[in-house]
């Protein structure tokens, strides 16, 4: 049996550890268990032998018993205080640092595979892929050998978000829980923090790491009060929230989440612009639907692919295979080996894939397997798409050639096609997935009952004005379809209520089984039925959940679409995306509404936006908004340029531009969707920049992805 001797160094600023104990655990399913019994140590270092033939991923818990500051000795009494480090054995050269930084980084990234006992011992258990992803993210925050990760400390993170300052504030919280002075409430600091941090009503927090783990269930409870505990205290770990260069009233967070932002495609001349949707392949790489070419309103011809740690793969960005103006559509095959993008088109007619198409790539190397125009059979401008468990690819074909923003005014000189649901059935031979669809294995449904006016009955017809946006299969042969809808005050024939349809495969034909029409009546056009529906999904009870941009809500429908069972409309701001994790937490990706710009050097949106999180769907009024505030630095692109480029500030709408370059301080922007990786990290798509003035005139598209660490259940 081969063993490796690891040296562990326990470090806290301004103090020397004099005594404590440690325990090491293997944390991958087949090798979960203690490497040693709880073992005492003195001074700041200890060593242990770890079996190289067993688990590759380990966690070490260190309990502190005594320490000195200067020449004064202290003994830890009362509730335990423990430190945590996680390590991947092949990565360890000699030393593993155990400190507040390693503790916070590990708790946040491994949270969904972690419980913390009342005695402070940390228990972790998961599959190797869970640990691979969590460890990769942990390295972005704090390296095993003992240094801050480049990703969290540099652009597009650093001080462009508040995550790096928050990380340092969490380390300061640990320090003061250990030294335990009286805090601003008059209570001992440690007791007050444990009381403030969320916990189940029947189970109070008993130690620091347990409290931090609980914060990731509810990061909002007492968020401001926790921040106030550090106000006026010496900043032991510098560059924390209290010293951010922002107004004092902007320093306190509304939630204690850590985020990482990634905005590089891997190629300097192909900056991500308009990230819309993401799926994960068999290697846990993230494939990002990318709308635009940065700096223009034209269709992008590239899509970034990130490794599990949110850094570009060596073949990113992918190109070819017909990629042109990908929209909301990207889907991964059930074996997770092939990724298909839906081509929609933006900007001038030369950047619109007239027939619509999908582009397909092989996961290992980004090799396109679709032809240079993509697979076009039955398609006309593709939006949402998803595979069912049988390997059939369901697609939303919009059909309408009327421009979507930010295209210029006018109509593309191509014929519109009826909005349709198109299904490419699984090829009879597995290897034929690279050959594309055939007519005999392509199903098309383009006739639906359409409601055109409030007082009219639905009429079965073909129309491009349904503007089918998304489709999600239930893996029982059915799929649910969401439609944006359309209102034309001059032509009732061009009207179509926002709608949801249930479609099924019967006798090799797509059949509409049920339908529901929106009754929303407060949209911008003041007409009933125009809710501008976007993503649709199915919850754990089989209900259908669909989000509406105009209505600021998600609607919950029975699976036969006969009954509205409720709404999620608290802390929602024009949601485009809906994601529900395996414990039924609802995440809504908010696009946000445009508001007037302020008379300052920014075009940033003034209204709220971010991710609406609802832990208890039975209590929709408890939904809260996850945001990512600025840390005080201007948001920049991956090439170091300002997010708004050379845009200048308008004095008033329609006036000449002043020669003052705009700055952006909103790191999270207009979101279109979220998805969850194998460690429970929530990937959010920054689709458009905060200001529509910039979006439409010159430079559309947000700048990549923002990832909330450990906030959801792993997929």
C-alpha positions as CSV (number, residue, x, y, z in Angstrom):
1,X,0.0,0.0,0.0
2,X,1.5,3.3,-1.1
3,X,1.3,6.3,1.2
4,X,2.1,10.0,0.9
5,X,3.2,12.1,3.8
6,X,1.5,15.5,3.8
7,X,2.6,18.5,5.9
8,X,-0.2,20.7,7.2
9,X,0.4,24.3,8.2
10,X,-2.3,26.0,10.3
11,X,-2.1,29.8,9.9
12,X,-4.1,32.7,11.3
13,X,-2.9,36.3,11.0
14,X,-1.4,37.9,14.1
15,X,-1.5,34.7,16.1
16,X,0.3,31.5,16.8
17,X,-1.6,28.2,17.3
18,X,-0.2,26.4,20.3
19,X,-2.5,23.3,20.5
20,X,-5.3,21.6,18.7
21,X,-6.4,18.4,17.1
22,X,-7.1,17.3,13.5
23,X,-8.9,14.6,11.6
24,X,-8.6,13.7,7.9
25,X,-11.4,12.2,5.8
26,X,-11.7,10.7,2.4
27,X,-14.7,12.3,0.8
28,X,-15.5,10.4,-2.4
29,X,-18.4,7.9,-2.1
30,X,-16.4,4.6,-2.2
31,X,-13.7,5.9,0.1
32,X,-15.6,8.0,2.6
33,X,-14.2,7.7,6.1
34,X,-11.6,8.8,8.6
35,X,-8.0,8.4,7.7
36,X,-7.0,8.9,11.4
37,X,-8.7,9.1,14.8
38,X,-8.8,12.7,16.1
39,X,-5.2,13.5,16.8
40,X,-3.6,16.2,18.9
41,X,-0.9,18.5,17.7
42,X,1.2,21.4,19.1
43,X,2.4,24.6,17.4
44,X,1.3,25.4,13.8
45,X,2.2,22.3,11.9
46,X,1.5,18.5,11.8
47,X,2.0,15.8,9.3
48,X,0.0,12.7,8.3
49,X,0.2,9.8,5.9
50,X,-2.5,9.4,3.3
51,X,-3.1,6.3,1.2
52,X,-2.4,7.1,-2.5
53,X,-4.4,4.1,-3.7
54,X,-7.7,5.2,-2.2
55,X,-9.7,8.5,-2.4
56,X,-7.9,11.3,-4.3
57,X,-10.0,14.0,-2.6
58,X,-9.7,14.7,1.1
59,X,-10.9,17.1,3.8
60,X,-9.1,18.0,7.0
61,X,-10.8,19.5,10.0
62,X,-8.6,21.3,12.6
63,X,-10.0,22.1,16.0
64,X,-8.2,25.0,17.8
65,X,-7.6,24.6,21.5
66,X,-5.1,27.3,22.3
67,X,-3.2,30.2,20.7
68,X,-1.1,33.2,21.5
69,X,-1.3,36.8,20.3
70,X,2.0,38.5,21.1
71,X,3.1,37.1,24.4
72,X,-0.4,36.4,25.7
73,X,-1.8,32.9,25.7
74,X,-5.5,32.1,25.2
75,X,-7.6,28.9,25.5
76,X,-10.7,28.3,23.4
77,X,-13.6,27.7,25.7
78,X,-17.3,27.0,25.1
79,X,-18.4,26.3,21.5
80,X,-15.8,24.7,19.3
81,X,-13.9,26.6,16.5
82,X,-12.7,24.6,13.6
83,X,-10.8,25.2,10.4
84,X,-11.2,23.3,7.2
85,X,-9.1,22.6,4.1
86,X,-9.8,20.4,1.1
87,X,-7.1,18.9,-1.2
88,X,-6.7,16.7,-4.2
89,X,-3.8,14.4,-3.5
90,X,-2.1,14.5,-6.9
91,X,-2.0,18.3,-6.6
92,X,-0.2,18.3,-3.2
93,X,3.6,18.7,-3.5
94,X,4.3,18.9,0.1
95,X,2.2,21.3,2.2
96,X,-1.5,22.0,2.7
97,X,-2.4,25.3,4.3
98,X,-5.3,25.3,6.8
99,X,-6.6,28.8,7.6
100,X,-9.7,31.0,7.5
101,X,-9.2,31.4,3.8
102,X,-9.1,27.7,3.1
103,X,-12.1,27.2,5.4
104,X,-14.4,29.7,3.7
105,X,-13.4,28.7,0.2
106,X,-14.0,25.0,1.0
107,X,-17.3,25.5,2.8
108,X,-18.8,27.6,0.0
109,X,-17.6,25.4,-2.9
110,X,-18.3,22.0,-1.3
111,X,-21.4,23.1,0.5
112,X,-23.9,20.8,-1.1
113,X,-21.8,17.7,-0.2
114,X,-21.2,18.9,3.3
115,X,-22.6,18.7,6.8
116,X,-20.9,20.2,9.9
117,X,-21.3,18.3,13.2
118,X,-22.0,20.2,16.5
119,X,-18.5,19.4,17.6
120,X,-17.1,21.2,14.6
121,X,-16.0,18.2,12.6
122,X,-16.8,18.5,8.9
123,X,-18.4,15.6,7.0
124,X,-18.3,15.4,3.2
125,X,-19.6,12.8,0.8
126,X,-20.1,12.8,-2.9
127,X,-19.2,11.4,-6.3
128,X,-15.8,12.1,-7.8
129,X,-17.4,14.5,-10.3
130,X,-19.0,16.5,-7.5
131,X,-15.6,16.8,-5.8
132,X,-13.8,17.6,-9.0
133,X,-16.1,20.6,-9.7
134,X,-16.1,21.8,-6.1
135,X,-12.3,21.5,-5.9
136,X,-11.8,23.4,-9.2
137,X,-14.0,26.2,-7.9
138,X,-12.2,26.2,-4.6
139,X,-8.9,26.7,-6.3
140,X,-10.3,29.8,-8.0
141,X,-10.7,31.3,-4.5
142,X,-7.9,29.9,-2.4
143,X,-5.1,27.5,-3.5
144,X,-4.3,24.4,-1.6
145,X,-0.7,25.5,-1.1
146,X,-1.8,28.7,0.5
147,X,-2.4,31.7,-1.8
148,X,-5.5,33.7,-3.0
149,X,-6.8,32.4,-6.4
150,X,-6.3,34.6,-9.4
151,X,-9.9,34.4,-10.5
152,X,-11.5,35.9,-7.4
153,X,-8.8,38.5,-6.9
154,X,-8.5,39.8,-10.5
155,X,-10.9,41.2,-13.1
156,X,-13.7,40.4,-13.9
157,X,-13.9,39.7,-10.1
158,X,-11.5,41.6,-7.8
159,X,-13.2,44.8,-7.0
160,X,-15.6,44.7,-10.0
161,X,-17.9,42.7,-7.7
162,X,-18.2,42.5,-3.9
163,X,-17.2,38.8,-3.8
164,X,-13.5,39.2,-3.1
165,X,-14.2,41.8,-0.3
166,X,-16.9,39.5,1.0
167,X,-14.5,36.6,1.1
168,X,-12.1,38.7,3.3
169,X,-15.0,39.8,5.5
170,X,-15.8,36.2,6.1
171,X,-12.2,35.6,7.2
172,X,-12.5,38.6,9.5
173,X,-15.7,37.1,11.0
174,X,-13.7,33.9,11.7
175,X,-10.9,35.8,13.4
176,X,-13.2,37.7,15.7
177,X,-15.2,34.6,16.5
178,X,-11.9,33.1,17.7
179,X,-10.8,36.1,19.7
180,X,-14.4,36.7,20.8
181,X,-14.5,40.3,21.9
182,X,-17.8,42.0,22.7
183,X,-19.5,43.1,19.6
184,X,-21.6,46.2,18.9
185,X,-24.7,44.6,20.5
186,X,-22.9,44.0,23.8
187,X,-22.8,40.2,23.3
188,X,-19.7,38.1,22.8
189,X,-18.8,38.2,19.1
190,X,-19.0,34.4,18.5
191,X,-22.4,34.0,20.2
192,X,-23.8,37.0,18.2
193,X,-22.6,35.6,14.9
194,X,-24.1,32.2,15.6
195,X,-27.3,33.8,16.5
196,X,-27.5,36.0,13.5
197,X,-26.7,33.3,10.9
198,X,-29.7,31.5,9.6
199,X,-30.5,28.1,11.1
200,X,-33.5,25.8,11.5
201,X,-35.7,27.0,14.3
202,X,-35.2,23.7,16.2
203,X,-31.4,23.5,15.7
204,X,-29.3,26.6,16.6
205,X,-25.8,27.0,15.2
206,X,-23.2,25.5,17.4
207,X,-20.0,26.5,15.6
208,X,-18.6,28.8,13.0
209,X,-18.4,26.4,10.0
210,X,-21.9,25.1,10.7
211,X,-23.2,28.7,10.6
212,X,-21.5,29.5,7.3
213,X,-22.9,26.3,5.8
214,X,-26.3,27.3,7.0
215,X,-25.9,30.7,5.4
216,X,-26.0,29.1,2.0
217,X,-29.5,27.9,2.7
218,X,-30.6,31.5,3.5
219,X,-27.9,34.1,2.8
220,X,-30.4,37.0,3.5
221,X,-31.3,36.6,7.2
222,X,-29.6,39.3,9.2
223,X,-27.2,40.1,6.3
224,X,-26.9,43.7,7.3
225,X,-26.5,42.9,11.0
226,X,-23.7,40.5,10.3
227,X,-21.9,43.2,8.3
228,X,-22.4,45.7,11.1
229,X,-20.5,43.4,13.5
230,X,-17.3,44.2,11.5
231,X,-17.9,48.0,11.3
232,X,-15.3,49.7,13.5
233,X,-13.3,46.6,14.1
234,X,-9.6,46.3,12.9
235,X,-9.5,44.9,9.4
236,X,-7.3,41.9,10.0
237,X,-7.9,40.5,6.5
238,X,-7.6,43.6,4.3
239,X,-9.7,44.6,1.3
240,X,-13.0,43.5,3.0
241,X,-16.4,45.0,2.6
242,X,-15.9,47.7,5.2
243,X,-13.0,49.3,3.1
244,X,-14.6,49.1,-0.4
245,X,-14.5,52.4,-2.3
246,X,-18.2,52.8,-2.5
247,X,-20.7,54.9,-0.6
248,X,-21.2,53.8,3.0
249,X,-24.8,52.8,2.3
250,X,-23.7,50.5,-0.5
251,X,-21.2,48.5,1.6
252,X,-23.5,46.2,3.5
253,X,-24.6,43.2,1.4
254,X,-28.2,42.1,1.2
255,X,-27.0,38.4,1.0
256,X,-23.8,36.5,1.9
257,X,-23.2,34.6,-1.3
258,X,-19.9,34.2,-2.9
259,X,-19.8,34.5,-6.7
260,X,-17.3,34.0,-9.5
261,X,-17.5,35.8,-12.8
262,X,-16.0,34.6,-16.1
263,X,-15.9,36.7,-19.2
264,X,-13.2,35.2,-21.5
265,X,-13.8,32.8,-24.4
266,X,-10.2,31.8,-24.6
267,X,-9.6,34.0,-27.6
268,X,-8.9,37.7,-27.3
269,X,-10.8,38.6,-30.5
270,X,-13.9,36.6,-29.6
271,X,-15.2,38.2,-26.4
272,X,-18.4,36.6,-25.1
273,X,-21.4,38.9,-25.8
274,X,-25.0,38.0,-25.0
275,X,-24.6,34.7,-23.1
276,X,-28.1,33.2,-23.1
277,X,-28.1,29.6,-22.0
278,X,-25.7,26.9,-20.7
279,X,-25.6,23.1,-20.7
280,X,-23.0,20.7,-19.3
281,X,-21.3,17.8,-21.1
282,X,-20.0,14.4,-20.0
283,X,-16.7,16.1,-18.8
284,X,-18.7,18.8,-16.9
285,X,-17.7,21.4,-19.4
286,X,-20.1,24.3,-19.8
287,X,-21.3,25.1,-23.3
288,X,-22.6,28.7,-23.6
289,X,-25.1,30.0,-26.1
290,X,-23.6,33.3,-27.4
291,X,-25.8,35.8,-29.2
292,X,-23.5,38.5,-30.6
293,X,-20.1,39.5,-31.8
294,X,-18.9,42.0,-29.1
295,X,-19.0,45.7,-30.2
296,X,-21.7,45.2,-32.8
297,X,-25.4,44.2,-33.1
298,X,-24.5,41.4,-35.5
299,X,-24.7,37.7,-35.0
300,X,-22.0,35.9,-33.2
301,X,-20.2,33.0,-35.0
302,X,-18.6,31.6,-31.8
303,X,-19.7,30.0,-28.5
304,X,-17.5,29.8,-25.4
305,X,-16.9,26.4,-23.7
306,X,-15.7,26.5,-20.1
307,X,-14.2,23.8,-18.0
308,X,-15.8,22.8,-14.8
309,X,-13.8,25.5,-13.0
310,X,-15.2,28.3,-15.3
311,X,-12.0,28.7,-17.3
312,X,-12.0,28.3,-21.1
313,X,-11.2,24.8,-22.5
314,X,-8.3,24.6,-24.9
315,X,-10.8,24.4,-27.8
316,X,-12.9,27.4,-26.8
317,X,-14.5,29.2,-28.5
318,X,-16.1,26.7,-30.8
319,X,-16.9,27.9,-34.4
320,X,-18.1,26.5,-37.7
321,X,-20.9,24.0,-38.3
322,X,-23.2,26.8,-39.2
323,X,-23.0,28.8,-36.0
324,X,-24.6,32.2,-36.7
325,X,-26.5,34.2,-34.1
326,X,-27.2,31.5,-31.5
327,X,-30.2,32.5,-29.3
328,X,-31.7,30.7,-26.3
329,X,-31.1,27.3,-27.8
330,X,-28.4,24.9,-26.7
331,X,-29.1,21.2,-25.7
332,X,-26.9,18.3,-24.7
333,X,-27.7,14.7,-25.8
334,X,-28.7,12.2,-23.1
335,X,-25.2,10.7,-23.2
336,X,-23.8,14.2,-22.9
337,X,-21.5,13.7,-25.8
338,X,-23.1,16.0,-28.4
339,X,-24.1,19.6,-28.0
340,X,-26.5,21.3,-30.4
341,X,-26.9,25.1,-30.7
342,X,-29.9,26.8,-32.3
343,X,-29.2,29.5,-34.8
344,X,-31.5,32.5,-34.7
345,X,-29.8,35.6,-36.2
346,X,-29.4,39.2,-35.2
347,X,-28.6,42.5,-36.8
348,X,-28.4,42.9,-40.6
349,X,-29.9,40.5,-43.1
350,X,-26.4,39.2,-43.8
351,X,-26.2,37.9,-40.3
352,X,-29.5,36.1,-40.3
353,X,-29.6,32.4,-41.0
354,X,-32.6,32.6,-43.3
355,X,-33.9,29.1,-42.9
356,X,-32.8,28.7,-39.3
357,X,-30.5,25.9,-38.3
358,X,-28.8,24.0,-35.6
359,X,-25.1,23.4,-35.2
360,X,-23.8,20.3,-33.5
361,X,-20.4,19.6,-31.8
362,X,-18.6,16.7,-30.3
363,X,-17.9,17.3,-26.6
364,X,-14.2,16.1,-26.4
365,X,-12.6,18.5,-28.8
366,X,-15.3,20.9,-30.0
367,X,-15.3,19.4,-33.5
368,X,-18.3,20.5,-35.5
369,X,-20.3,17.5,-36.9
370,X,-22.9,19.6,-38.7
371,X,-22.3,21.1,-42.2
372,X,-21.3,24.6,-42.9
373,X,-24.9,25.8,-43.0
374,X,-25.9,23.7,-40.0
375,X,-28.8,21.2,-40.0
376,X,-31.8,23.1,-41.5
377,X,-34.6,20.6,-42.0
378,X,-37.9,22.0,-40.9
379,X,-36.4,25.0,-39.0
380,X,-36.9,28.8,-39.2
381,X,-35.0,30.8,-36.5
382,X,-34.5,28.5,-33.5
383,X,-34.9,29.5,-29.9
384,X,-35.3,27.0,-27.0
385,X,-34.4,23.3,-27.4
386,X,-34.0,20.2,-25.3
387,X,-33.5,16.5,-25.7
388,X,-35.8,14.0,-24.0
389,X,-34.6,10.9,-22.3
390,X,-35.1,8.9,-25.5
391,X,-32.7,11.0,-27.4
392,X,-35.2,13.0,-29.4
393,X,-34.4,16.7,-29.9
394,X,-37.3,19.1,-29.4
395,X,-36.9,22.6,-30.8
396,X,-38.8,25.9,-30.8
397,X,-38.9,27.2,-34.4
398,X,-40.0,30.9,-34.2
399,X,-40.8,31.4,-37.9
400,X,-41.3,35.1,-37.8
401,X,-38.8,37.2,-39.8
402,X,-39.8,40.4,-38.0
403,X,-36.7,41.7,-36.3
404,X,-36.0,41.2,-32.7
405,X,-34.0,43.9,-30.9
406,X,-31.3,45.0,-31.4
407,X,-32.0,44.5,-35.2
408,X,-32.6,47.7,-37.1
409,X,-36.2,48.7,-38.0
410,X,-37.5,46.9,-41.0
411,X,-38.3,43.3,-42.0
412,X,-35.7,40.8,-43.1
413,X,-36.3,40.1,-46.8
414,X,-37.1,36.5,-46.2
415,X,-40.5,34.8,-46.0
416,X,-41.8,34.1,-42.5
417,X,-42.7,30.5,-41.7
418,X,-45.4,29.3,-39.3
419,X,-44.2,29.0,-35.7
420,X,-43.5,25.3,-35.1
421,X,-42.4,22.6,-32.7
422,X,-39.8,20.5,-34.6
423,X,-38.6,17.2,-33.3
424,X,-35.5,15.4,-34.7
425,X,-36.1,11.8,-33.6
426,X,-33.2,9.8,-32.3
427,X,-31.3,8.3,-35.3
428,X,-31.8,4.6,-35.7
429,X,-28.1,4.1,-35.5
430,X,-26.1,5.8,-32.8
431,X,-23.3,6.9,-35.2
432,X,-25.9,8.7,-37.4
433,X,-26.1,11.6,-34.9
434,X,-23.3,13.1,-36.8
435,X,-25.1,12.8,-40.1
436,X,-28.0,14.9,-39.1
437,X,-31.8,14.6,-39.4
438,X,-33.8,12.8,-42.2
439,X,-37.3,13.8,-43.4
440,X,-38.7,10.5,-42.2
441,X,-37.4,11.0,-38.7
442,X,-38.4,14.7,-38.4
443,X,-41.7,15.6,-36.9
444,X,-43.3,19.1,-37.3
445,X,-46.3,20.7,-35.6
446,X,-47.1,24.1,-37.0
447,X,-50.9,24.3,-36.5
448,X,-52.2,25.4,-33.2
449,X,-55.4,26.7,-31.6
450,X,-54.6,30.5,-31.6
451,X,-56.5,33.1,-29.6
452,X,-56.4,36.5,-31.4
453,X,-58.8,38.7,-29.5
454,X,-60.2,38.6,-26.0
455,X,-63.8,38.0,-27.2
456,X,-62.9,35.5,-29.9
457,X,-62.6,31.7,-29.6
458,X,-59.4,30.0,-30.5
459,X,-59.0,29.1,-34.1
460,X,-56.7,26.4,-35.5
461,X,-54.3,28.0,-37.9
462,X,-50.6,28.4,-38.9
463,X,-49.1,31.7,-38.0
464,X,-45.5,33.1,-37.5
465,X,-46.9,35.3,-34.7
466,X,-47.2,32.7,-32.0
467,X,-43.4,33.2,-31.8
468,X,-42.8,29.9,-30.1
469,X,-39.9,30.5,-27.6
470,X,-39.2,27.4,-25.6
471,X,-40.1,23.7,-25.4
472,X,-39.4,21.2,-22.6
473,X,-40.2,17.5,-22.7
474,X,-41.6,15.6,-19.7
475,X,-39.9,12.3,-20.8
476,X,-43.3,10.6,-21.2
477,X,-43.6,11.4,-24.8
478,X,-45.1,14.9,-24.1
479,X,-43.6,18.4,-24.3
480,X,-44.7,21.8,-23.1
481,X,-44.4,24.8,-25.4
482,X,-44.3,28.5,-24.5
483,X,-45.2,31.2,-26.9
484,X,-44.2,34.9,-26.7
485,X,-47.4,36.0,-28.6
486,X,-47.9,39.1,-30.6
487,X,-50.1,42.2,-30.7
488,X,-50.8,44.2,-33.9
489,X,-53.3,47.0,-33.4
490,X,-53.7,47.5,-37.2
491,X,-54.1,43.8,-38.1
492,X,-56.0,41.4,-35.9
493,X,-54.8,38.5,-38.1
494,X,-51.3,39.1,-36.8
495,X,-52.4,38.9,-33.2
496,X,-51.7,35.8,-31.0
497,X,-52.2,35.5,-27.3
498,X,-49.3,34.4,-25.2
499,X,-49.9,30.7,-24.8
500,X,-48.7,27.3,-23.5
501,X,-49.4,24.1,-25.4
502,X,-49.0,20.5,-24.4
503,X,-47.8,18.4,-27.4
504,X,-47.4,14.7,-27.6
505,X,-46.0,12.1,-30.1
506,X,-48.8,9.8,-31.3
507,X,-48.3,7.4,-34.2
508,X,-45.2,9.2,-35.3
509,X,-47.1,12.6,-35.4
510,X,-47.0,15.6,-33.1
511,X,-50.5,16.3,-31.6
512,X,-51.6,19.3,-29.6
513,X,-53.4,17.8,-26.5
514,X,-54.0,20.8,-24.3
515,X,-53.6,24.6,-24.3
516,X,-53.7,27.6,-22.0
517,X,-53.9,31.3,-23.0
518,X,-52.7,34.1,-20.8
519,X,-55.3,36.4,-19.3
520,X,-52.7,39.0,-18.3
521,X,-54.1,42.5,-19.0
522,X,-51.5,45.0,-17.8
523,X,-48.9,44.7,-20.5
524,X,-47.4,47.7,-22.2
525,X,-50.0,47.6,-25.0
526,X,-52.8,47.6,-22.4
527,X,-54.3,44.5,-24.2
528,X,-55.4,41.3,-22.5
529,X,-53.4,38.1,-23.2
530,X,-49.9,39.5,-24.1
531,X,-47.5,38.3,-21.4
532,X,-44.4,37.7,-23.5
533,X,-43.8,34.2,-22.2
534,X,-40.2,32.8,-22.1
535,X,-38.7,29.7,-20.5
536,X,-40.9,26.8,-19.4
537,X,-40.1,23.9,-17.1
538,X,-41.7,21.1,-15.0
539,X,-41.4,21.0,-11.2
540,X,-41.2,17.9,-9.0
541,X,-45.0,17.6,-8.8
542,X,-45.4,17.5,-12.5
543,X,-46.8,21.1,-12.7
544,X,-45.7,23.4,-15.5
545,X,-44.0,26.6,-14.6
546,X,-43.6,29.4,-17.3
547,X,-42.2,32.9,-16.9
548,X,-43.5,36.1,-18.4
549,X,-41.4,39.2,-19.1
550,X,-44.3,41.6,-19.3
551,X,-46.1,40.2,-16.3
552,X,-43.1,40.0,-13.9
553,X,-44.2,36.6,-12.8
554,X,-44.0,32.9,-13.2
555,X,-47.3,31.1,-13.6
556,X,-47.8,27.5,-12.2
557,X,-50.1,25.4,-14.4
558,X,-51.5,21.9,-13.9
559,X,-50.0,19.3,-16.2
560,X,-53.1,19.3,-18.4
561,X,-53.0,23.1,-18.5
562,X,-56.6,23.4,-17.2
563,X,-55.8,25.1,-14.0
564,X,-53.7,28.0,-12.8
565,X,-52.3,26.8,-9.5
566,X,-50.5,30.0,-8.5
567,X,-47.9,32.5,-9.3
568,X,-44.4,33.4,-8.2
569,X,-44.4,37.2,-8.4
570,X,-42.5,38.4,-5.3
571,X,-39.1,40.0,-6.1
572,X,-39.5,39.2,-9.8
573,X,-38.4,41.7,-12.5
574,X,-39.2,40.6,-16.0
575,X,-38.0,37.0,-15.7
576,X,-36.8,35.2,-18.8
577,X,-35.5,32.0,-17.2
578,X,-36.8,29.5,-14.6
579,X,-34.8,26.7,-13.0
580,X,-36.0,24.3,-10.3
581,X,-33.4,22.2,-8.5
582,X,-34.0,18.7,-7.1
583,X,-35.2,20.0,-3.7
584,X,-37.7,22.3,-5.5
585,X,-35.9,25.6,-4.9
586,X,-37.0,27.9,-7.7
587,X,-34.6,30.2,-9.4
588,X,-35.9,32.9,-11.7
589,X,-33.4,34.8,-14.0
590,X,-34.6,38.4,-14.2
591,X,-34.0,40.4,-17.4
592,X,-35.1,43.6,-15.6
593,X,-36.9,46.7,-16.9
594,X,-35.3,49.7,-18.4
595,X,-35.4,52.8,-16.3
596,X,-34.2,56.4,-16.8
597,X,-30.5,56.9,-16.5
598,X,-29.2,59.2,-13.8
599,X,-27.3,62.4,-14.5
600,X,-23.9,60.9,-13.8
601,X,-21.2,59.1,-15.7
602,X,-23.1,55.8,-16.1
603,X,-25.9,54.3,-18.1
604,X,-26.4,51.5,-15.6
605,X,-30.0,50.4,-14.9
606,X,-31.5,51.9,-11.8
607,X,-34.1,49.2,-11.1
608,X,-33.5,45.9,-9.3
609,X,-32.5,42.8,-11.1
610,X,-30.6,39.5,-10.4
611,X,-31.8,36.0,-9.5
612,X,-35.1,35.4,-7.6
613,X,-34.6,32.5,-5.2
614,X,-37.6,30.8,-3.6
615,X,-36.7,28.0,-1.2
616,X,-40.3,27.2,-0.2
617,X,-42.6,27.3,-3.3
618,X,-45.6,26.9,-1.0
619,X,-44.8,30.3,0.4
620,X,-44.2,32.4,-2.8
621,X,-44.0,35.7,-0.8
622,X,-40.8,34.5,0.8
623,X,-38.8,34.8,-2.5
624,X,-35.7,36.9,-2.3
625,X,-33.4,38.5,-4.8
626,X,-29.8,37.4,-5.2
627,X,-27.7,40.3,-6.4
628,X,-24.0,41.0,-7.0
629,X,-23.1,44.6,-6.1
630,X,-20.0,46.4,-7.2
631,X,-16.8,46.4,-5.1
632,X,-16.1,49.9,-6.4
633,X,-14.2,49.2,-9.6
634,X,-15.5,49.7,-13.2
635,X,-16.7,46.6,-15.0
636,X,-14.3,45.8,-17.9
637,X,-14.3,43.3,-20.7
638,X,-11.8,40.4,-21.0
639,X,-9.6,42.6,-23.2
640,X,-9.4,45.2,-20.4
641,X,-11.6,47.7,-22.3
642,X,-14.6,49.4,-20.6
643,X,-17.9,47.5,-20.8
644,X,-19.6,50.3,-22.7
645,X,-16.7,50.8,-25.1
646,X,-16.6,54.4,-26.4
647,X,-20.2,55.1,-25.7
648,X,-20.9,58.7,-24.5
649,X,-23.7,60.0,-22.3
650,X,-26.8,61.4,-23.9
651,X,-28.0,64.7,-22.2
652,X,-31.6,63.9,-22.9
653,X,-33.3,61.4,-25.2
654,X,-32.7,62.5,-28.8
655,X,-30.0,65.0,-28.0
656,X,-26.4,65.0,-29.3
657,X,-24.0,63.0,-27.3
658,X,-21.6,64.6,-24.9
659,X,-18.0,63.5,-25.3
660,X,-17.9,61.8,-21.9
661,X,-17.2,58.0,-21.9
662,X,-19.6,55.9,-19.9
663,X,-18.7,53.6,-17.1
664,X,-20.5,50.6,-15.8
665,X,-20.6,49.4,-12.2
666,X,-23.1,46.6,-12.5
667,X,-21.3,43.2,-12.7
668,X,-24.5,41.2,-13.0
669,X,-26.9,42.4,-15.7
670,X,-29.9,41.4,-17.6
671,X,-30.2,37.6,-17.1
672,X,-31.9,35.2,-19.5
673,X,-31.4,31.9,-17.7
674,X,-29.6,29.9,-15.1
675,X,-28.5,26.3,-14.9
676,X,-26.9,24.1,-12.2
677,X,-23.6,22.1,-12.3
678,X,-22.6,18.9,-10.6
679,X,-21.5,20.7,-7.4
680,X,-24.6,22.9,-6.9
681,X,-23.2,26.1,-8.4
682,X,-25.8,28.3,-10.2
683,X,-24.5,29.6,-13.6
684,X,-26.2,32.8,-14.6
685,X,-26.2,34.2,-18.1
686,X,-25.3,37.9,-18.4
687,X,-27.2,38.5,-21.6
688,X,-27.5,42.2,-22.1
689,X,-25.7,45.2,-20.7
690,X,-27.6,47.3,-18.1
691,X,-28.6,50.1,-20.5
692,X,-30.9,49.6,-23.4
693,X,-29.5,52.9,-24.9
694,X,-26.2,51.1,-25.4
695,X,-27.8,47.7,-26.2
696,X,-29.8,48.9,-29.2
697,X,-27.7,51.7,-30.6
698,X,-24.3,50.1,-30.8
699,X,-22.9,47.5,-28.5
700,X,-25.3,44.8,-27.3
701,X,-24.6,41.8,-25.2
702,X,-23.6,41.3,-21.6
703,X,-20.1,40.0,-20.7
704,X,-20.2,36.4,-19.7
705,X,-21.4,34.4,-16.8
706,X,-21.8,34.9,-13.0
707,X,-21.7,31.8,-10.8
708,X,-23.3,31.7,-7.4
709,X,-21.3,29.1,-5.4
710,X,-23.0,26.2,-3.6
711,X,-26.5,27.8,-3.7
712,X,-28.4,24.9,-5.4
713,X,-28.6,21.1,-5.3
714,X,-26.1,19.4,-7.7
715,X,-27.3,18.0,-11.0
